[in-house]
Structures are given as C-alpha cells and as structure tokens.
Amino acid sequence: TRCIAEYLYSMTDGDGQPLWNGIRYMSRHGEGRECWAVFDHAPLKELERVSIERSNPELLKVATLYGLSIH
C-alpha cells in the first residue's frame, strides 16, 4: 500500500500539479473496513470541530476492537 501511495503521490500533470489527493483501500483488519490516506497537498476544509471525550461510544468501540487504552 505504501508503494502504491508513494507512486500516486509523485504523479503530476503537464503543469506539475498533483494528479491525486489520496487513496482509499480496504483494511486487512476486518471485512468492510476502509482506510484513507489523504495526501498533504489535498485541499481540505474544516466543516466542524468537536471534542472527543473518553466516554465517546465510537472511540470506546474502536479501542476495544484493537485492544487500546484511552488515556
């Protein structure tokens, strides 16, 4: 995946502009899980900013799934 991402990251058009802003691929850590690699030159716009509390159900679900501790 890293080799593919590096290759796509380096691709440019005739004006030297990047052709790709990132890649999306399926995770090897479970069926149906997606991974995203967004390249640093990708134009992003912050739509919302919220705090993630330690008690957040989605955070706890992922932590449990991967055996992580939340500090």
Summary of the structure (lengths in Angstrom):
residues: 71
radius of gyration: 16.5
end to end distance: 30.1
largest distance: 49.4
contacts: 111
relative contact order: 0.13
helix: 27%
strand: 17%
